[in-house]
Amino acid sequence: MRDEQHYRQMLIQNPNASVGFTLAAAMVYAARYGICETEQHSTEEWKTIARRLKSIYGENLDVDEVTNEMDSAHVSAAGAALGSIKSDRKSISSAANGRRGGRPRKITE
């Protein structure tokens, strides 16, 4: 199974490797969603990751760049799993702001 641990082990075993953006996208996808098999390459999420990596890094990434991207994806996945923290106080405040026309405007002098 090609999960995050599998891809991280690949990077550790090959510290001087040059990683193509498609493999890097699979690694980042696995860090975000748990696994990345061949069938995930047709998903919009994977395609978006691949396009972003190619536009930032070009055709190839080094191990440090892939590791940083995987770490960022892992952190954002944790935040997505946690979700928005809601409270009664925030709900009441948001409703009051909505009745007043939204966020107060900043006054410039």
Secondary structure, DSSP 8 states (H G I E B T S, - for coil): --BHHHHHHHHHH-TT-EEEHHHHHHHHHHHHHSB--GGGGGSHHHHHHHHHHHHHH-SEEEHHHHHHHHHHHHHHHHHHHH-----HHHHHHHHHHHHTTSS------
